[in-house]
Amino acid sequence: MEHIIKKSDFENHLQIKEYLHYLTLDLWQHRWETSNKGRTTFSFFPTVPELPRISFSKLSTQTLSGHGPFMAHLHRIGKSEDDLCQHCHERDDPQHRILACPLFTDERSNLIARTPEPICLHRLPELPLEFLEGFARDYNEAT
Ligand SMILES: [Zn+2]
């Protein structure tokens, strides 16, 4: 930061509060863009939301975070020897299931009926959560 901020820079407490709110969002956004963690979630939420969504279901959270029955996640936590989709032999993560995997054609068709093609990951959280839940189906149930 270039200059020291003083109380006299503001007309009232509300201005200070608003300034701190946007300063916090800017810092958070910078950290979010430059982190190497949470990149699956970043692909769905590239911008730190001003107001967080109130609730997520368990399965939609798994899809949006990648922390679910995805081979990439199971491999990361030591529960699978590789991170590959057993059908496509590509990395199995939410992006693979949503954009490419033939095992999730029905779920993808439901998305395409609600959102313009090509599917844009960061638009998906705007949809009702149930459209994301099917992508977190247990891998063995998907066959
Ligand atoms: Zn696949």
Boltz pocket constraint, residues with backbone or C-beta under 6 A from the ligand:
constraints:
  - pocket:
      binder: B
      contacts: [[A, 85], [A, 86], [A, 87], [A, 88], [A, 89], [A, 90], [A, 96], [A, 100], [A, 101], [A, 102], [A, 103]]
      max_distance: 6.0
